[in-house]
Amino acid sequence: MHIAILDRERCHPKKCNHECQAYCPPVRSGTPTIEFVDTQDQPVINEPLCIGCGICIRRCPFGAIKIVNVPDELNRDLFHQYGLNKFRLYSVPTLQKGKVVAILGKNGMGKTTALNILSGVTIPNFGEYEKKPDRDAVLEKLAGTQMGTYFRELYNGKRKVSFKSQYVDQIPKVVKGTIGQVIDRSDQNGKKDLVIQQLGMEQALKKDVSSCSGGELQKMAVAVALLKDSDTLFFDEMSSYLDIGERIRIARIIQDLSKEKTVMIVEHDLAILDWVADEVSPVYGETAAYGVIAVQRASNRAINSFLSGYLREENVRISNTPMEFINRSARRSISPETLVSWSDIGKRLGDFTLSASSGEIRRGEVIGGLGRNALGKTTLVRIIAGELEPDSGSVSRKIKVSYKPQYISTDFDGTSSDFLVTTLKERMTDTFVKSEILNPLEIDEIMDSAVQDLSGGELQRLSIAGTLASESDVYILDEPSAHLDASFRMSAARVIRRVMENTKKSALVIDHDIYFIDLISDRAMIFSGEPGVIGRTFGPTDMRTGMNRFLADVGITFRRDEKTNRPRINKHGSSMDRHQKETGEYYYHA
């Protein structure tokens, strides 16, 4: 079976010679596989007549066509299709009261579509997209199943749903007032005071939504979801913009919530996902073409399968490059040559003061920066990059520094290709840049897209690629994992690591994702203090010392998975958790 997908934003029939139709072998033999109802209209691809040769894909001047081969058996599980030659979703997860169920996979494979279906926002059509969505047809199709009972209760109003969207950065565009006012308006179950206390939002209630940070907007969105009068809750990307301590806080709330309500999440931070979820449904398929919700399994098995790139139960390979974790409790041998150094630095910004101890970045190393929000991480990297001048102290910088900021501007007027040509110039044709940076980050897919139209994840990938491909000695990346799905986080980590190893350059990477930092870092720099008041730094130091100091401040411990060596958060108060805290080994305990 062949699935044909037409990207209607890329397809411009008025600007081409209809190459997809002209070069199609079946069309040239008289079979109407690709048709234009009108010369000004976009083409219609007849999937049953398609032979899957792929010629139309290569001939389309705008890269608007995808032809994907899928097993015929999938047709039995087709749950929803958006339209002719558009994305389709196969199957949905099964909700279970008393358990946190999660969906794991790349963006563009239907995770949010599944949540919209389960929350009642979208009525599934089971592939009959030409008909008007019908709730009775859904109940008839699923009669006698566990999910049939769920949808009956949902459609009859007996099941109330609360949904936290992933797009928290869009909240200021549609919501007005202070955080406290928004929470007051949302309090349907009378638990406002409890939720505010659980989320630690007491100091932010008087802050206007228009001036909130990403982390404050995230916690407000979670609070609104918790305050709805509901028995089923969906959380789409609950950890974005939050530090590890805040992520654990929300994960604990969700775990407690699942004991009395039905909860489903979509999450890209694998450490948090592993810790909070009881069962996980991996998703595989082709981005923007189709997605298959795989059989649910225990979170540990699901994440290990995801990282290995192979789903054993389905006998499906979802990645050709397994992700491997290396225990870096002892520092690797690093060149003694110092590329950037700084003396004790002081910087005051409003009511906040940064006090950073002296440090250096050596050739060929990657330093991972960790700490809670509002402790001056971004301030320090801007000082090192030369964007800010310190009030006291100095930075010794005789080399070129390339800097990717935390918040990426979309002011560039042009396509991604134009942006890279402007940024990289002749390096655009460099073989190493193409094979080790652009290709792994799949930049080709967005080359013709306007920068202003890119999603958060696409913009992040473009910014990482532009930063790493520039001719520099030290690369500073502030929160490169933000907006990236789990797959692209692993790809970005691999790219950063390989670029530094192959070019003998150095990097300072600030991020909240423990997996991400573990994969790339040789040494660690830790930020502590009182958020929004004073920030202090410790290091750079070896990973064991740095991680132990950081996690002791957060109050959590990690162990290593026996099969994959990936870090896993210990249950609070477990024997392993207590033992590691007693011995002071918060992270690299076997």
C-alpha positions as CSV (number, residue, x, y, z in Angstrom):
1,M,0.0,0.0,0.0
2,H,1.3,3.4,-0.9
3,I,0.4,6.6,1.0
4,A,0.6,9.8,-1.0
5,I,1.0,13.1,0.9
6,L,0.8,16.5,-0.7
7,D,2.2,19.5,1.3
8,R,-0.3,22.1,0.2
9,E,1.8,25.0,1.5
10,R,4.8,23.9,-0.7
11,C,2.8,23.0,-3.8
12,H,2.6,25.9,-6.3
13,P,0.9,24.6,-9.5
14,K,1.0,28.1,-11.1
15,K,4.8,28.2,-10.8
16,C,5.7,24.8,-12.2
17,N,5.1,22.7,-15.3
18,H,3.2,19.9,-13.5
19,E,6.3,17.8,-13.5
20,C,4.8,15.3,-11.1
21,Q,2.1,14.4,-13.7
22,A,4.4,14.7,-16.7
23,Y,7.0,12.3,-15.5
24,C,4.7,9.7,-13.7
25,P,5.1,6.3,-15.5
26,P,1.5,5.2,-15.0
27,V,0.1,8.5,-16.3
28,R,2.3,8.2,-19.4
29,S,0.8,4.7,-19.9
30,G,-2.7,6.2,-19.7
31,T,-3.5,5.5,-16.0
32,P,-4.9,8.6,-14.3
33,T,-2.6,8.3,-11.2
34,I,-2.0,12.1,-10.9
35,E,-4.7,14.5,-12.1
36,F,-5.2,18.2,-12.2
37,V,-9.0,19.0,-12.1
38,D,-8.0,22.5,-13.2
39,T,-4.6,23.8,-14.3
40,Q,-4.6,26.3,-11.4
41,D,-5.5,23.6,-8.8
42,Q,-3.2,21.4,-6.8
43,P,-2.9,17.8,-8.0
44,V,-4.9,14.8,-6.8
45,I,-2.8,11.6,-6.3
46,N,-4.8,8.4,-6.7
47,E,-3.2,6.2,-4.1
48,P,-4.5,2.8,-5.3
49,L,-3.1,3.4,-8.7
50,C,0.3,4.6,-7.5
51,I,3.2,2.2,-8.1
52,G,5.5,3.9,-5.5
53,C,8.3,4.6,-8.0
54,G,9.1,8.0,-6.3
55,I,9.7,9.8,-9.6
56,C,7.2,12.5,-8.7
57,I,9.0,13.1,-5.4
58,R,12.3,13.8,-7.2
59,R,10.7,15.8,-10.1
60,C,8.6,18.2,-7.9
61,P,10.6,21.5,-7.9
62,F,9.2,22.4,-4.5
63,G,9.5,19.1,-2.6
64,A,5.8,19.0,-2.0
65,I,5.2,15.3,-2.4
66,K,5.8,12.3,-0.2
67,I,5.1,8.7,-1.3
68,V,5.4,6.3,1.6
69,N,5.1,2.5,1.5
70,V,3.2,0.9,4.4
71,P,2.0,-2.6,5.2
72,D,-1.5,-3.4,3.9
73,E,-2.5,-4.6,7.4
74,L,-2.4,-1.0,8.7
75,N,-5.6,-0.2,7.0
76,R,-7.5,-2.2,9.6
77,D,-6.4,0.2,12.3
78,L,-6.9,3.5,10.4
79,F,-8.4,5.8,13.0
80,H,-8.4,9.3,11.4
81,Q,-7.4,10.9,8.2
82,Y,-7.4,14.7,7.6
83,G,-8.3,14.5,4.0
84,L,-7.3,13.5,0.5
85,N,-3.5,13.0,0.3
86,K,-3.2,14.2,3.9
87,F,-1.9,12.9,7.2
88,R,-3.5,9.8,8.8
89,L,-3.3,8.2,12.3
90,Y,-3.5,4.5,13.0
91,S,-4.9,3.5,16.3
92,V,-5.0,5.4,19.6
93,P,-3.7,4.6,23.1
94,T,-5.9,3.0,25.7
95,L,-6.6,5.1,28.8
96,Q,-6.5,3.5,32.2
97,K,-7.6,4.9,35.5
98,G,-5.0,4.6,38.2
99,K,-2.1,4.8,35.8
100,V,-0.3,7.6,34.0
101,V,-0.3,6.6,30.3
102,A,2.1,8.4,27.9
103,I,2.8,8.7,24.2
104,L,6.4,8.9,23.0
105,G,7.6,9.7,19.5
106,K,8.8,12.4,17.0
107,N,6.8,15.5,16.3
108,G,4.5,15.3,13.2
109,M,3.4,11.7,13.9
110,G,0.0,12.3,15.5
111,K,0.6,12.6,19.2
112,T,-1.4,15.8,19.5
113,T,-4.0,14.4,17.1
114,A,-4.4,11.4,19.4
115,L,-4.9,13.8,22.4
116,N,-7.4,15.9,20.4
117,I,-9.4,12.7,19.6
118,L,-9.3,11.4,23.1
119,S,-10.4,14.8,24.6
120,G,-13.3,15.1,22.1
121,V,-11.9,18.1,20.2
122,T,-11.6,15.9,17.0
123,I,-14.1,13.3,16.0
124,P,-12.3,10.4,14.3
125,N,-13.5,9.4,10.8
126,F,-11.7,6.1,10.3
127,G,-10.5,7.2,6.9
128,E,-13.9,8.3,5.6
129,Y,-12.8,11.9,5.5
130,E,-15.5,12.9,2.9
131,K,-18.3,12.3,5.4
132,K,-19.3,14.6,8.2
133,P,-17.7,13.5,11.5
134,D,-20.3,11.3,13.3
135,R,-20.1,10.4,17.0
136,D,-22.6,7.6,16.6
137,A,-20.3,6.0,13.9
138,V,-17.4,6.1,16.4
139,L,-19.5,4.4,19.1
140,E,-20.6,1.8,16.6
141,K,-17.1,1.1,15.4
142,L,-15.7,0.7,18.9
143,A,-18.7,-1.1,20.4
144,G,-17.8,-3.7,23.0
145,T,-14.3,-2.4,23.6
146,Q,-12.7,-0.5,26.5
147,M,-12.3,2.6,24.4
148,G,-15.8,2.3,23.1
149,T,-17.0,2.7,26.7
150,Y,-14.7,5.7,27.1
151,F,-16.0,7.5,24.1
152,R,-19.6,6.8,25.0
153,E,-19.1,8.5,28.4
154,L,-17.1,11.3,26.7
155,Y,-19.8,12.0,24.1
156,N,-22.7,11.7,26.6
157,G,-21.1,14.3,28.9
158,K,-20.6,11.8,31.7
159,R,-16.8,12.1,31.4
160,K,-15.3,15.6,31.8
161,V,-12.0,16.4,30.2
162,S,-9.2,18.9,31.0
163,F,-6.5,19.6,28.4
164,K,-3.2,21.4,28.8
165,S,-1.9,22.4,25.4
166,Q,1.8,22.4,24.4
167,Y,1.6,25.9,23.1
168,V,2.1,27.8,26.3
169,D,4.1,30.5,24.6
170,Q,0.9,31.6,22.8
171,I,-1.1,32.2,26.0
172,P,-0.3,35.9,26.2
173,K,-2.0,36.4,22.8
174,V,-5.4,35.2,24.0
175,V,-5.3,35.6,27.8
176,K,-5.3,38.9,29.7
177,G,-4.8,39.8,33.3
178,T,-2.5,38.6,36.1
179,I,-1.7,35.0,36.9
180,G,-3.9,35.2,40.0
181,Q,-6.8,36.5,38.0
182,V,-6.5,33.7,35.5
183,I,-6.4,31.1,38.2
184,D,-9.4,32.7,40.0
185,R,-11.4,32.5,36.7
186,S,-10.4,28.8,36.2
187,D,-11.2,27.5,39.7
188,Q,-14.1,25.1,39.1
189,N,-13.2,22.6,41.9
190,G,-12.4,24.9,44.8
191,K,-8.8,23.7,45.0
192,K,-7.2,27.0,44.0
193,D,-5.1,27.5,47.2
194,L,-3.9,23.9,47.2
195,V,-2.8,24.0,43.6
196,I,-1.0,27.3,44.0
197,Q,0.9,25.8,47.0
198,Q,1.7,22.6,45.1
199,L,3.1,24.5,42.2
200,G,5.0,27.1,44.3
201,M,3.3,30.0,42.5
202,E,2.7,32.3,45.5
203,Q,5.2,34.9,44.4
204,A,4.0,35.1,40.8
205,L,0.2,35.7,41.3
206,K,0.4,39.5,40.8
207,K,2.5,39.2,37.6
208,D,0.8,40.1,34.4
209,V,0.5,37.3,31.8
210,S,2.0,39.5,29.1
211,S,5.3,39.7,31.0
212,C,5.5,36.1,32.2
213,S,8.5,33.9,31.5
214,G,8.0,30.6,29.7
215,G,8.3,28.7,33.0
216,E,5.6,30.9,34.7
217,L,3.2,30.4,31.7
218,Q,3.8,26.6,31.8
219,K,3.0,26.4,35.5
220,M,-0.1,28.6,35.0
221,A,-1.3,26.3,32.2
222,V,-0.8,23.3,34.4
223,A,-2.7,25.0,37.3
224,V,-5.6,25.8,35.0
225,A,-5.8,22.2,33.9
226,L,-5.8,21.0,37.5
227,L,-8.5,23.4,38.5
228,K,-11.0,22.3,35.9
229,D,-13.9,20.1,37.1
230,S,-12.7,16.9,35.3
231,D,-12.1,13.3,35.7
232,T,-9.7,12.8,32.7
233,L,-6.7,15.1,32.2
234,F,-4.3,15.4,29.2
235,F,-1.0,17.1,29.5
236,D,0.8,17.9,26.2
237,E,4.5,18.7,26.9
238,M,4.4,19.7,30.6
239,S,8.1,20.3,31.1
240,S,9.0,22.9,28.5
241,Y,10.8,26.0,30.0
242,L,11.0,24.4,33.4
243,D,14.2,23.3,35.3
244,I,14.6,19.8,36.6
245,G,13.3,20.7,40.1
246,E,10.1,22.1,38.7
247,R,9.7,19.2,36.3
248,I,9.9,16.8,39.3
249,R,7.4,18.9,41.2
250,I,4.8,18.7,38.4
251,A,5.5,15.0,37.8
252,R,4.8,14.3,41.5
253,I,1.5,16.1,41.2
254,I,0.5,14.1,38.1
255,Q,1.5,10.8,39.8
256,D,-0.7,11.6,42.8
257,L,-3.5,12.8,40.5
258,S,-3.5,9.5,38.6
259,K,-4.6,7.6,41.8
260,E,-8.1,9.0,41.5
261,K,-8.3,10.2,37.9
262,T,-7.4,9.2,34.4
263,V,-4.2,10.9,33.1
264,M,-2.4,10.9,29.8
265,I,0.7,12.8,28.9
266,V,3.0,13.6,26.0
267,E,6.5,14.4,27.1
268,H,9.9,14.7,25.4
269,D,12.1,14.7,28.6
270,L,12.8,11.0,28.8
271,A,14.1,11.1,32.4
272,I,10.8,12.7,33.5
273,L,8.7,10.4,31.2
274,D,10.3,7.3,32.6
275,W,9.8,8.5,36.2
276,V,6.2,9.6,35.9
277,A,4.6,7.2,33.4
278,D,3.4,3.7,34.2
279,E,2.8,2.7,30.5
280,V,4.1,4.3,27.3
281,S,2.8,3.9,23.7
282,P,5.7,4.5,21.2
283,V,4.7,6.2,18.0
284,Y,6.4,5.4,14.7
285,G,5.8,6.4,11.1
286,E,6.7,9.1,8.7
287,T,6.7,12.8,9.7
288,A,3.7,14.7,8.4
289,A,2.6,11.5,6.5
290,Y,1.3,8.9,9.0
291,G,1.7,7.8,12.5
292,V,1.1,4.4,14.2
293,I,0.4,4.3,17.9
294,A,2.2,1.1,19.0
295,V,1.2,-1.3,21.7
296,Q,1.5,0.1,25.2
297,R,4.3,-1.3,27.4
298,A,6.0,-0.5,30.7
299,S,7.8,2.9,30.5
300,N,11.3,1.3,30.9
301,R,10.8,-1.1,28.1
302,A,9.2,1.5,25.8
303,I,12.1,4.0,26.3
304,N,14.8,1.4,25.8
305,S,13.0,0.3,22.6
306,F,12.8,3.9,21.5
307,L,16.5,4.5,22.2
308,S,17.6,1.3,20.4
309,G,15.4,2.2,17.4
310,Y,13.7,-1.2,17.3
311,L,10.2,-2.1,18.5
312,R,10.4,-5.8,19.1
313,E,6.7,-6.5,19.5
314,E,5.9,-4.9,16.2
315,N,9.2,-6.0,14.5
316,V,9.6,-2.5,13.3
317,R,12.9,-0.5,13.1
318,I,12.1,3.2,13.8
319,S,15.7,4.5,13.8
320,N,18.9,3.4,12.1
321,T,21.1,4.9,14.8
322,P,20.7,3.6,18.3
323,M,21.5,6.1,21.1
324,E,24.1,4.9,23.6
325,F,24.9,6.4,27.0
326,I,28.5,6.4,28.3
327,N,29.3,6.7,32.0
328,R,31.4,9.9,32.2
329,S,31.9,9.8,36.0
330,A,35.6,10.3,35.3
331,R,36.7,13.1,33.0
332,R,38.2,12.1,29.6
333,S,41.7,13.2,28.7
334,I,41.3,16.8,27.4
335,S,43.8,19.2,25.9
336,P,45.3,21.5,28.5
337,E,45.0,24.4,26.1
338,T,42.6,27.1,27.3
339,L,40.4,28.8,24.7
340,V,38.4,31.0,27.0
341,S,38.9,32.0,30.6
342,W,37.3,34.4,33.0
343,S,38.1,35.8,36.4
344,D,35.6,36.2,39.2
345,I,32.6,38.0,37.5
346,G,30.0,40.2,39.0
347,K,26.9,41.5,37.2
348,R,23.8,43.2,38.5
349,L,20.6,43.3,36.4
350,G,17.8,45.0,38.2
351,D,17.2,43.2,41.5
352,F,19.3,40.2,40.4
353,T,23.0,39.8,41.1
354,L,25.3,37.2,39.4
355,S,28.5,36.2,41.2
356,A,30.4,33.8,39.0
357,S,33.7,32.2,40.2
358,S,36.7,32.0,37.8
359,G,36.7,29.3,35.2
360,E,37.9,28.2,31.7
361,I,36.9,26.3,28.6
362,R,39.6,24.0,27.2
363,R,40.1,22.8,23.6
364,G,38.0,19.8,22.6
365,E,35.7,19.7,25.6
366,V,31.9,20.2,26.1
367,I,30.8,21.8,29.3
368,G,27.2,21.2,30.4
369,G,25.6,24.0,32.4
370,L,22.9,23.1,34.9
371,G,20.8,25.0,37.5
372,R,17.3,26.2,38.3
373,N,15.7,29.0,36.4
374,A,16.5,32.6,37.2
375,L,20.0,31.9,38.5
376,G,22.0,33.7,35.8
377,K,22.9,30.9,33.4
378,T,21.9,33.0,30.3
379,T,23.5,36.1,31.8
380,L,26.9,34.4,32.2
381,V,26.9,32.8,28.7
382,R,26.1,36.3,27.2
383,I,29.0,37.7,29.1
384,I,31.3,34.9,27.9
385,A,30.0,35.4,24.3
386,G,30.6,39.1,24.5
387,E,27.0,40.3,24.4
388,L,27.1,41.7,27.9
389,E,29.9,43.5,29.8
390,P,30.5,42.4,33.4
391,D,30.4,45.0,36.2
392,S,33.5,43.4,37.7
393,G,36.0,40.8,36.5
394,S,36.9,40.1,32.9
395,V,36.8,37.5,30.1
396,S,40.0,36.5,28.2
397,R,38.8,35.8,24.7
398,K,41.3,35.7,21.8
399,I,39.2,33.4,19.7
400,K,35.9,33.5,17.8
401,V,32.8,32.6,19.8
402,S,29.5,31.5,18.2
403,Y,26.4,31.9,20.3
404,K,22.9,30.5,20.1
405,P,20.6,32.4,22.4
406,Q,17.8,31.0,24.5
407,Y,15.1,32.9,22.7
408,I,15.5,32.7,18.9
409,S,14.5,35.7,16.8
410,T,12.2,35.1,13.8
411,D,12.8,38.6,12.3
412,F,14.8,37.2,9.4
413,D,13.0,37.9,6.1
414,G,13.6,34.9,3.9
415,T,13.8,31.1,3.8
416,S,15.9,28.8,5.9
417,S,18.2,28.4,2.9
418,D,18.6,32.2,2.7
419,F,19.4,32.3,6.4
420,L,22.1,29.7,6.2
421,V,23.6,31.2,3.0
422,T,23.7,34.6,4.8
423,T,25.1,33.1,8.0
424,L,27.6,30.5,6.6
425,K,28.4,31.8,3.1
426,E,30.9,29.4,1.5
427,R,30.7,26.9,4.3
428,M,27.2,25.9,2.9
429,T,29.0,23.7,0.4
430,D,31.4,22.1,3.0
431,T,31.1,18.3,3.0
432,F,31.5,18.1,6.7
433,V,28.8,20.7,7.4
434,K,26.4,18.9,5.2
435,S,27.0,15.3,6.4
436,E,27.6,16.0,10.1
437,I,25.3,18.9,10.8
438,L,22.7,19.7,8.2
439,N,21.7,16.1,7.3
440,P,21.3,14.7,10.9
441,L,19.2,17.7,11.9
442,E,17.1,17.2,8.7
443,I,17.5,20.8,7.6
444,D,16.7,19.9,4.0
445,E,13.1,19.5,4.9
446,I,12.8,23.2,5.9
447,M,15.2,24.7,3.4
448,D,12.4,26.3,1.3
449,S,10.2,27.3,4.3
450,A,10.1,31.0,5.4
451,V,12.0,31.4,8.7
452,Q,9.0,33.4,10.1
453,D,6.7,30.3,9.4
454,L,8.9,27.7,11.2
455,S,7.6,25.9,14.2
456,G,9.5,26.1,17.5
457,G,11.3,22.8,16.9
458,E,12.2,23.7,13.3
459,L,13.5,27.1,14.3
460,Q,15.6,25.4,17.0
461,R,17.1,23.0,14.6
462,L,17.9,25.8,12.1
463,S,19.5,27.8,14.9
464,I,21.6,24.9,16.2
465,A,22.8,24.1,12.6
466,G,23.7,27.7,11.9
467,T,25.6,28.0,15.1
468,L,27.6,24.8,14.8
469,A,28.3,25.3,11.1
470,S,29.8,28.7,11.6
471,E,33.6,29.1,11.7
472,S,34.3,29.5,15.4
473,D,36.5,28.1,18.2
474,V,34.0,28.0,21.0
475,Y,30.2,27.4,20.6
476,I,27.8,28.5,23.3
477,L,24.3,27.0,23.1
478,D,21.6,28.2,25.5
479,E,18.8,25.6,25.9
480,P,19.2,23.8,22.5
481,S,16.8,21.0,23.5
482,A,13.8,23.4,23.9
483,H,10.9,22.7,21.5
484,L,12.7,19.6,20.1
485,D,11.0,16.2,20.4
486,A,12.9,13.3,22.0
487,S,14.3,12.0,18.7
488,F,15.7,15.4,17.7
489,R,17.1,15.9,21.2
490,M,19.1,12.8,20.7
491,S,20.2,13.8,17.2
492,A,21.2,17.3,18.4
493,A,23.2,15.8,21.2
494,R,25.0,13.5,18.8
495,V,25.7,16.3,16.4
496,I,27.1,18.6,19.1
497,R,29.3,15.8,20.4
498,R,30.6,14.7,17.0
499,V,31.4,18.3,15.9
500,M,33.5,19.0,18.9
501,E,35.3,15.7,18.7
502,N,36.0,15.9,15.0
503,T,37.0,19.6,14.9
504,K,38.8,19.8,18.3
505,K,36.6,22.8,19.0
506,S,34.8,23.4,22.4
507,A,31.2,24.1,23.5
508,L,29.4,25.4,26.6
509,V,25.8,24.0,26.6
510,I,23.1,25.2,29.0
511,D,20.1,22.9,29.3
512,H,17.6,21.4,31.7
513,D,17.3,18.0,30.1
514,I,19.5,15.6,32.1
515,Y,19.7,13.0,29.3
516,F,20.9,15.7,26.9
517,I,23.6,17.0,29.3
518,D,24.7,13.4,30.1
519,L,25.2,12.6,26.4
520,I,27.3,15.6,25.5
521,S,29.3,16.8,28.6
522,D,32.9,16.2,29.7
523,R,32.6,18.7,32.6
524,A,29.8,20.4,34.4
525,M,29.2,24.0,35.5
526,I,26.6,24.3,38.3
527,F,24.4,27.3,39.1
528,S,22.9,27.8,42.6
529,G,21.5,30.6,44.8
530,E,18.1,32.2,45.1
531,P,16.1,32.4,41.9
532,G,15.6,36.0,40.8
533,V,17.8,37.4,43.6
534,I,21.3,36.0,43.4
535,G,23.1,33.4,41.3
536,R,26.4,31.7,42.0
537,T,28.5,29.3,39.9
538,F,30.5,26.2,40.8
539,G,33.0,24.8,38.3
540,P,33.6,23.8,35.6
541,T,34.4,20.6,37.4
542,D,34.4,16.9,36.6
543,M,30.9,15.4,35.9
544,R,30.8,13.3,39.1
545,T,31.4,16.3,41.4
546,G,29.2,18.6,39.4
547,M,26.2,16.3,39.1
548,N,26.4,15.3,42.8
549,R,26.4,18.9,43.8
550,F,23.6,19.9,41.5
551,L,21.3,17.0,42.4
552,A,21.9,17.4,46.1
553,D,20.5,20.9,45.8
554,V,17.5,19.5,43.8
555,G,17.0,16.6,46.2
556,I,16.8,13.7,43.6
557,T,19.0,10.8,42.8
558,F,19.7,8.8,39.6
559,R,20.7,5.2,38.9
560,R,21.9,3.7,35.6
561,D,19.7,1.3,33.6
562,E,21.4,-2.1,33.4
563,K,20.8,-2.6,29.7
564,T,21.3,0.9,28.2
565,N,23.3,2.7,30.9
566,R,20.9,5.6,30.6
567,P,20.2,7.6,33.8
568,R,16.9,6.9,35.6
569,I,15.4,8.9,38.4
570,N,15.0,6.9,41.7
571,K,11.6,6.9,43.4
572,H,11.7,9.4,46.3
573,G,12.3,7.6,49.6
574,S,13.2,4.3,47.9
575,S,16.0,2.2,49.4
576,M,18.2,3.1,46.4
577,D,17.4,6.8,46.8
578,R,18.2,6.7,50.6
579,H,21.4,4.8,50.0
580,Q,22.7,7.2,47.4
581,K,21.9,10.3,49.5
582,E,23.7,8.7,52.4
583,T,26.8,8.0,50.4
584,G,26.7,11.3,48.5
585,E,26.5,9.5,45.1
586,Y,23.5,11.2,43.5
587,Y,24.2,10.4,39.9
588,Y,26.9,7.9,39.0
589,H,25.8,5.1,41.2
590,A,25.7,1.9,39.1
